Amino acid sequence: MSEALLDRKEVCKRIGFSHTFVYKEMREGRFPKHRKIGNRSRWLESEVDDWIRSQ
């Protein structure tokens, strides 16, 4: 069973912050890392949801 993947637009919509915030927090180790699929970035839905709950 594969896990749902979110694109950048969906991640930003769910967390209520811009993509600039997402990448800054990733660099600082405070937001889940994306997975590269081809030339696209995707985040695991469960990791984003865990981050939301921890805030």
HTML snippet that shows the backbone in 3Dmol.js (N, CA, C, O; Angstrom):
<script src="https://3Dmol.org/build/3Dmol-min.js"></script>
<div id="view" style="width:600px;height:400px;position:relative"></div>
<script>
const pdb = `
ATOM      1  N   MET A   1       0.852  -1.184   0.000  1.00  0.00           N
ATOM      2  CA  MET A   1       0.000   0.000   0.000  1.00  0.00           C
ATOM      3  C   MET A   1       0.893   1.241   0.000  1.00  0.00           C
ATOM      4  O   MET A   1       1.709   1.419   0.904  1.00  0.00           O
ATOM      5  N   SER A   2       0.741   2.086  -0.997  1.00  0.00           N
ATOM      6  CA  SER A   2       1.579   3.276  -1.079  1.00  0.00           C
ATOM      7  C   SER A   2       0.943   4.429  -0.302  1.00  0.00           C
ATOM      8  O   SER A   2      -0.275   4.512  -0.140  1.00  0.00           O
ATOM      9  N   GLU A   3       1.798   5.287   0.157  1.00  0.00           N
ATOM     10  CA  GLU A   3       1.348   6.423   0.964  1.00  0.00           C
ATOM     11  C   GLU A   3       1.074   7.627   0.068  1.00  0.00           C
ATOM     12  O   GLU A   3       1.728   7.814  -0.958  1.00  0.00           O
ATOM     13  N   ALA A   4       0.102   8.439   0.469  1.00  0.00           N
ATOM     14  CA  ALA A   4      -0.269   9.618  -0.310  1.00  0.00           C
ATOM     15  C   ALA A   4       0.869  10.634  -0.316  1.00  0.00           C
ATOM     16  O   ALA A   4       1.535  10.853   0.696  1.00  0.00           O
ATOM     17  N   LEU A   5       1.072  11.244  -1.473  1.00  0.00           N
ATOM     18  CA  LEU A   5       2.087  12.281  -1.644  1.00  0.00           C
ATOM     19  C   LEU A   5       1.397  13.608  -1.921  1.00  0.00           C
ATOM     20  O   LEU A   5       0.379  13.661  -2.610  1.00  0.00           O
ATOM     21  N   LEU A   6       1.962  14.671  -1.377  1.00  0.00           N
ATOM     22  CA  LEU A   6       1.418  16.015  -1.562  1.00  0.00           C
ATOM     23  C   LEU A   6       2.392  16.862  -2.364  1.00  0.00           C
ATOM     24  O   LEU A   6       3.605  16.776  -2.170  1.00  0.00           O
ATOM     25  N   ASP A   7       1.860  17.681  -3.264  1.00  0.00           N
ATOM     26  CA  ASP A   7       2.724  18.622  -3.973  1.00  0.00           C
ATOM     27  C   ASP A   7       2.889  19.893  -3.138  1.00  0.00           C
ATOM     28  O   ASP A   7       2.241  20.058  -2.104  1.00  0.00           O
ATOM     29  N   ARG A   8       3.752  20.773  -3.597  1.00  0.00           N
ATOM     30  CA  ARG A   8       4.068  21.986  -2.842  1.00  0.00           C
ATOM     31  C   ARG A   8       2.833  22.846  -2.584  1.00  0.00           C
ATOM     32  O   ARG A   8       2.662  23.380  -1.488  1.00  0.00           O
ATOM     33  N   LYS A   9       1.990  22.977  -3.577  1.00  0.00           N
ATOM     34  CA  LYS A   9       0.782  23.792  -3.431  1.00  0.00           C
ATOM     35  C   LYS A   9      -0.114  23.237  -2.323  1.00  0.00           C
ATOM     36  O   LYS A   9      -0.632  23.996  -1.504  1.00  0.00           O
ATOM     37  N   GLU A  10      -0.297  21.921  -2.298  1.00  0.00           N
ATOM     38  CA  GLU A  10      -1.145  21.296  -1.278  1.00  0.00           C
ATOM     39  C   GLU A  10      -0.516  21.410   0.107  1.00  0.00           C
ATOM     40  O   GLU A  10      -1.221  21.647   1.089  1.00  0.00           O
ATOM     41  N   VAL A  11       0.808  21.244   0.194  1.00  0.00           N
ATOM     42  CA  VAL A  11       1.495  21.395   1.486  1.00  0.00           C
ATOM     43  C   VAL A  11       1.267  22.804   2.026  1.00  0.00           C
ATOM     44  O   VAL A  11       0.892  22.974   3.186  1.00  0.00           O
ATOM     45  N   CYS A  12       1.490  23.802   1.196  1.00  0.00           N
ATOM     46  CA  CYS A  12       1.323  25.197   1.629  1.00  0.00           C
ATOM     47  C   CYS A  12      -0.116  25.476   2.049  1.00  0.00           C
ATOM     48  O   CYS A  12      -0.351  26.181   3.031  1.00  0.00           O
ATOM     49  N   LYS A  13      -1.071  24.932   1.317  1.00  0.00           N
ATOM     50  CA  LYS A  13      -2.486  25.110   1.657  1.00  0.00           C
ATOM     51  C   LYS A  13      -2.785  24.494   3.023  1.00  0.00           C
ATOM     52  O   LYS A  13      -3.475  25.102   3.841  1.00  0.00           O
ATOM     53  N   ARG A  14      -2.272  23.304   3.268  1.00  0.00           N
ATOM     54  CA  ARG A  14      -2.550  22.611   4.537  1.00  0.00           C
ATOM     55  C   ARG A  14      -1.920  23.303   5.736  1.00  0.00           C
ATOM     56  O   ARG A  14      -2.530  23.377   6.803  1.00  0.00           O
ATOM     57  N   ILE A  15      -0.699  23.811   5.569  1.00  0.00           N
ATOM     58  CA  ILE A  15      -0.007  24.393   6.724  1.00  0.00           C
ATOM     59  C   ILE A  15      -0.254  25.889   6.867  1.00  0.00           C
ATOM     60  O   ILE A  15      -0.001  26.459   7.928  1.00  0.00           O
ATOM     61  N   GLY A  16      -0.747  26.529   5.810  1.00  0.00           N
ATOM     62  CA  GLY A  16      -1.048  27.953   5.881  1.00  0.00           C
ATOM     63  C   GLY A  16       0.169  28.855   5.778  1.00  0.00           C
ATOM     64  O   GLY A  16       0.145  29.993   6.249  1.00  0.00           O
ATOM     65  N   PHE A  17       1.239  28.349   5.161  1.00  0.00           N
ATOM     66  CA  PHE A  17       2.457  29.135   4.973  1.00  0.00           C
ATOM     67  C   PHE A  17       2.908  29.040   3.523  1.00  0.00           C
ATOM     68  O   PHE A  17       2.460  28.167   2.778  1.00  0.00           O
ATOM     69  N   SER A  18       3.796  29.943   3.130  1.00  0.00           N
ATOM     70  CA  SER A  18       4.300  29.987   1.759  1.00  0.00           C
ATOM     71  C   SER A  18       5.346  28.910   1.506  1.00  0.00           C
ATOM     72  O   SER A  18       5.866  28.293   2.436  1.00  0.00           O
ATOM     73  N   HIS A  19       5.646  28.697   0.215  1.00  0.00           N
ATOM     74  CA  HIS A  19       6.693  27.729  -0.126  1.00  0.00           C
ATOM     75  C   HIS A  19       8.053  28.193   0.384  1.00  0.00           C
ATOM     76  O   HIS A  19       8.912  27.363   0.681  1.00  0.00           O
ATOM     77  N   THR A  20       8.263  29.497   0.489  1.00  0.00           N
ATOM     78  CA  THR A  20       9.518  30.015   1.039  1.00  0.00           C
ATOM     79  C   THR A  20       9.691  29.549   2.477  1.00  0.00           C
ATOM     80  O   THR A  20      10.784  29.141   2.870  1.00  0.00           O
ATOM     81  N   PHE A  21       8.627  29.605   3.261  1.00  0.00           N
ATOM     82  CA  PHE A  21       8.657  29.121   4.640  1.00  0.00           C
ATOM     83  C   PHE A  21       8.982  27.628   4.674  1.00  0.00           C
ATOM     84  O   PHE A  21       9.812  27.188   5.468  1.00  0.00           O
ATOM     85  N   VAL A  22       8.327  26.857   3.814  1.00  0.00           N
ATOM     86  CA  VAL A  22       8.537  25.402   3.785  1.00  0.00           C
ATOM     87  C   VAL A  22      10.007  25.082   3.553  1.00  0.00           C
ATOM     88  O   VAL A  22      10.588  24.296   4.301  1.00  0.00           O
ATOM     89  N   TYR A  23      10.621  25.677   2.531  1.00  0.00           N
ATOM     90  CA  TYR A  23      12.012  25.357   2.209  1.00  0.00           C
ATOM     91  C   TYR A  23      12.976  25.870   3.275  1.00  0.00           C
ATOM     92  O   TYR A  23      13.983  25.220   3.557  1.00  0.00           O
ATOM     93  N   LYS A  24      12.687  27.015   3.865  1.00  0.00           N
ATOM     94  CA  LYS A  24      13.529  27.531   4.951  1.00  0.00           C
ATOM     95  C   LYS A  24      13.491  26.581   6.141  1.00  0.00           C
ATOM     96  O   LYS A  24      14.533  26.245   6.705  1.00  0.00           O
ATOM     97  N   GLU A  25      12.303  26.153   6.519  1.00  0.00           N
ATOM     98  CA  GLU A  25      12.154  25.230   7.646  1.00  0.00           C
ATOM     99  C   GLU A  25      12.790  23.873   7.341  1.00  0.00           C
ATOM    100  O   GLU A  25      13.342  23.239   8.241  1.00  0.00           O
ATOM    101  N   MET A  26      12.722  23.422   6.097  1.00  0.00           N
ATOM    102  CA  MET A  26      13.397  22.174   5.710  1.00  0.00           C
ATOM    103  C   MET A  26      14.903  22.306   5.906  1.00  0.00           C
ATOM    104  O   MET A  26      15.546  21.414   6.458  1.00  0.00           O
ATOM    105  N   ARG A  27      15.461  23.429   5.447  1.00  0.00           N
ATOM    106  CA  ARG A  27      16.916  23.640   5.597  1.00  0.00           C
ATOM    107  C   ARG A  27      17.324  23.650   7.063  1.00  0.00           C
ATOM    108  O   ARG A  27      18.410  23.186   7.410  1.00  0.00           O
ATOM    109  N   GLU A  28      16.458  24.177   7.922  1.00  0.00           N
ATOM    110  CA  GLU A  28      16.740  24.259   9.357  1.00  0.00           C
ATOM    111  C   GLU A  28      16.426  22.952  10.085  1.00  0.00           C
ATOM    112  O   GLU A  28      16.676  22.835  11.284  1.00  0.00           O
ATOM    113  N   GLY A  29      15.879  21.971   9.365  1.00  0.00           N
ATOM    114  CA  GLY A  29      15.556  20.683   9.966  1.00  0.00           C
ATOM    115  C   GLY A  29      14.275  20.669  10.780  1.00  0.00           C
ATOM    116  O   GLY A  29      14.066  19.781  11.606  1.00  0.00           O
ATOM    117  N   ARG A  30      13.413  21.662  10.545  1.00  0.00           N
ATOM    118  CA  ARG A  30      12.177  21.769  11.326  1.00  0.00           C
ATOM    119  C   ARG A  30      10.924  21.390  10.536  1.00  0.00           C
ATOM    120  O   ARG A  30       9.811  21.485  11.054  1.00  0.00           O
ATOM    121  N   PHE A  31      11.100  20.965   9.298  1.00  0.00           N
ATOM    122  CA  PHE A  31       9.968  20.549   8.473  1.00  0.00           C
ATOM    123  C   PHE A  31      10.398  19.312   7.696  1.00  0.00           C
ATOM    124  O   PHE A  31      11.568  19.194   7.330  1.00  0.00           O
ATOM    125  N   PRO A  32       9.467  18.380   7.436  1.00  0.00           N
ATOM    126  CA  PRO A  32       9.827  17.149   6.723  1.00  0.00           C
ATOM    127  C   PRO A  32      10.474  17.431   5.368  1.00  0.00           C
ATOM    128  O   PRO A  32      10.087  18.360   4.659  1.00  0.00           O
ATOM    129  N   LYS A  33      11.453  16.621   5.030  1.00  0.00           N
ATOM    130  CA  LYS A  33      12.126  16.734   3.735  1.00  0.00           C
ATOM    131  C   LYS A  33      11.213  16.224   2.624  1.00  0.00           C
ATOM    132  O   LYS A  33      10.415  15.309   2.826  1.00  0.00           O
ATOM    133  N   HIS A  34      11.344  16.827   1.462  1.00  0.00           N
ATOM    134  CA  HIS A  34      10.574  16.372   0.309  1.00  0.00           C
ATOM    135  C   HIS A  34      11.271  15.186  -0.352  1.00  0.00           C
ATOM    136  O   HIS A  34      12.441  14.906  -0.090  1.00  0.00           O
ATOM    137  N   ARG A  35      10.536  14.508  -1.202  1.00  0.00           N
ATOM    138  CA  ARG A  35      11.080  13.451  -2.043  1.00  0.00           C
ATOM    139  C   ARG A  35      11.043  13.968  -3.466  1.00  0.00           C
ATOM    140  O   ARG A  35      10.057  14.570  -3.890  1.00  0.00           O
ATOM    141  N   LYS A  36      12.111  13.737  -4.199  1.00  0.00           N
ATOM    142  CA  LYS A  36      12.136  14.142  -5.596  1.00  0.00           C
ATOM    143  C   LYS A  36      11.617  12.986  -6.444  1.00  0.00           C
ATOM    144  O   LYS A  36      12.116  11.864  -6.361  1.00  0.00           O
ATOM    145  N   ILE A  37      10.621  13.275  -7.249  1.00  0.00           N
ATOM    146  CA  ILE A  37      10.076  12.308  -8.195  1.00  0.00           C
ATOM    147  C   ILE A  37      10.195  12.964  -9.558  1.00  0.00           C
ATOM    148  O   ILE A  37       9.410  13.842  -9.916  1.00  0.00           O
ATOM    149  N   GLY A  38      11.187  12.524 -10.308  1.00  0.00           N
ATOM    150  CA  GLY A  38      11.528  13.225 -11.539  1.00  0.00           C
ATOM    151  C   GLY A  38      12.062  14.592 -11.155  1.00  0.00           C
ATOM    152  O   GLY A  38      12.996  14.692 -10.359  1.00  0.00           O
ATOM    153  N   ASN A  39      11.486  15.636 -11.707  1.00  0.00           N
ATOM    154  CA  ASN A  39      11.910  16.990 -11.342  1.00  0.00           C
ATOM    155  C   ASN A  39      10.906  17.662 -10.397  1.00  0.00           C
ATOM    156  O   ASN A  39      10.912  18.883 -10.246  1.00  0.00           O
ATOM    157  N   ARG A  40      10.059  16.868  -9.772  1.00  0.00           N
ATOM    158  CA  ARG A  40       9.016  17.404  -8.888  1.00  0.00           C
ATOM    159  C   ARG A  40       9.283  17.034  -7.438  1.00  0.00           C
ATOM    160  O   ARG A  40       9.836  15.974  -7.146  1.00  0.00           O
ATOM    161  N   SER A  41       8.888  17.909  -6.545  1.00  0.00           N
ATOM    162  CA  SER A  41       9.023  17.666  -5.104  1.00  0.00           C
ATOM    163  C   SER A  41       7.685  17.206  -4.553  1.00  0.00           C
ATOM    164  O   SER A  41       6.639  17.778  -4.860  1.00  0.00           O
ATOM    165  N   ARG A  42       7.734  16.170  -3.738  1.00  0.00           N
ATOM    166  CA  ARG A  42       6.530  15.651  -3.086  1.00  0.00           C
ATOM    167  C   ARG A  42       6.846  15.352  -1.628  1.00  0.00           C
ATOM    168  O   ARG A  42       7.957  14.939  -1.294  1.00  0.00           O
ATOM    169  N   TRP A  43       5.851  15.564  -0.758  1.00  0.00           N
ATOM    170  CA  TRP A  43       5.980  15.289   0.669  1.00  0.00           C
ATOM    171  C   TRP A  43       5.028  14.167   1.030  1.00  0.00           C
ATOM    172  O   TRP A  43       3.940  14.058   0.465  1.00  0.00           O
ATOM    173  N   LEU A  44       5.442  13.327   1.979  1.00  0.00           N
ATOM    174  CA  LEU A  44       4.548  12.294   2.483  1.00  0.00           C
ATOM    175  C   LEU A  44       3.453  12.955   3.311  1.00  0.00           C
ATOM    176  O   LEU A  44       3.736  13.753   4.204  1.00  0.00           O
ATOM    177  N   GLU A  45       2.217  12.622   3.012  1.00  0.00           N
ATOM    178  CA  GLU A  45       1.082  13.212   3.717  1.00  0.00           C
ATOM    179  C   GLU A  45       1.187  12.977   5.220  1.00  0.00           C
ATOM    180  O   GLU A  45       0.899  13.879   6.007  1.00  0.00           O
ATOM    181  N   SER A  46       1.591  11.789   5.623  1.00  0.00           N
ATOM    182  CA  SER A  46       1.669  11.470   7.059  1.00  0.00           C
ATOM    183  C   SER A  46       2.698  12.336   7.771  1.00  0.00           C
ATOM    184  O   SER A  46       2.480  12.737   8.914  1.00  0.00           O
ATOM    185  N   GLU A  47       3.820  12.631   7.109  1.00  0.00           N
ATOM    186  CA  GLU A  47       4.843  13.476   7.732  1.00  0.00           C
ATOM    187  C   GLU A  47       4.363  14.916   7.881  1.00  0.00           C
ATOM    188  O   GLU A  47       4.629  15.562   8.895  1.00  0.00           O
ATOM    189  N   VAL A  48       3.659  15.414   6.875  1.00  0.00           N
ATOM    190  CA  VAL A  48       3.111  16.773   6.956  1.00  0.00           C
ATOM    191  C   VAL A  48       2.051  16.833   8.057  1.00  0.00           C
ATOM    192  O   VAL A  48       2.020  17.783   8.839  1.00  0.00           O
ATOM    193  N   ASP A  49       1.187  15.825   8.116  1.00  0.00           N
ATOM    194  CA  ASP A  49       0.156  15.794   9.160  1.00  0.00           C
ATOM    195  C   ASP A  49       0.780  15.716  10.550  1.00  0.00           C
ATOM    196  O   ASP A  49       0.295  16.359  11.481  1.00  0.00           O
ATOM    197  N   ASP A  50       1.849  14.936  10.699  1.00  0.00           N
ATOM    198  CA  ASP A  50       2.556  14.859  11.990  1.00  0.00           C
ATOM    199  C   ASP A  50       3.122  16.217  12.370  1.00  0.00           C
ATOM    200  O   ASP A  50       3.048  16.620  13.530  1.00  0.00           O
ATOM    201  N   TRP A  51       3.688  16.928  11.393  1.00  0.00           N
ATOM    202  CA  TRP A  51       4.247  18.259  11.655  1.00  0.00           C
ATOM    203  C   TRP A  51       3.135  19.212  12.110  1.00  0.00           C
ATOM    204  O   TRP A  51       3.319  19.975  13.058  1.00  0.00           O
ATOM    205  N   ILE A  52       1.992  19.165  11.438  1.00  0.00           N
ATOM    206  CA  ILE A  52       0.862  20.033  11.796  1.00  0.00           C
ATOM    207  C   ILE A  52       0.432  19.765  13.235  1.00  0.00           C
ATOM    208  O   ILE A  52       0.216  20.700  14.006  1.00  0.00           O
ATOM    209  N   ARG A  53       0.309  18.497  13.592  1.00  0.00           N
ATOM    210  CA  ARG A  53      -0.106  18.141  14.956  1.00  0.00           C
ATOM    211  C   ARG A  53       0.907  18.587  16.002  1.00  0.00           C
ATOM    212  O   ARG A  53       0.535  18.872  17.141  1.00  0.00           O
ATOM    213  N   SER A  54       2.173  18.651  15.633  1.00  0.00           N
ATOM    214  CA  SER A  54       3.218  19.016  16.601  1.00  0.00           C
ATOM    215  C   SER A  54       3.315  20.522  16.832  1.00  0.00           C
ATOM    216  O   SER A  54       4.011  20.966  17.746  1.00  0.00           O
ATOM    217  N   GLN A  55       2.629  21.301  16.017  1.00  0.00           N
ATOM    218  CA  GLN A  55       2.716  22.762  16.135  1.00  0.00           C
ATOM    219  C   GLN A  55       1.782  23.310  17.181  1.00  0.00           C
ATOM    220  O   GLN A  55       1.740  24.521  17.397  1.00  0.00           O
TER     221      GLN A  55
END
`;
const viewer = $3Dmol.createViewer("view");
viewer.addModel(pdb, "pdb");
viewer.setStyle({}, {cartoon: {color: "spectrum"}});
viewer.zoomTo();
viewer.render();
</script>
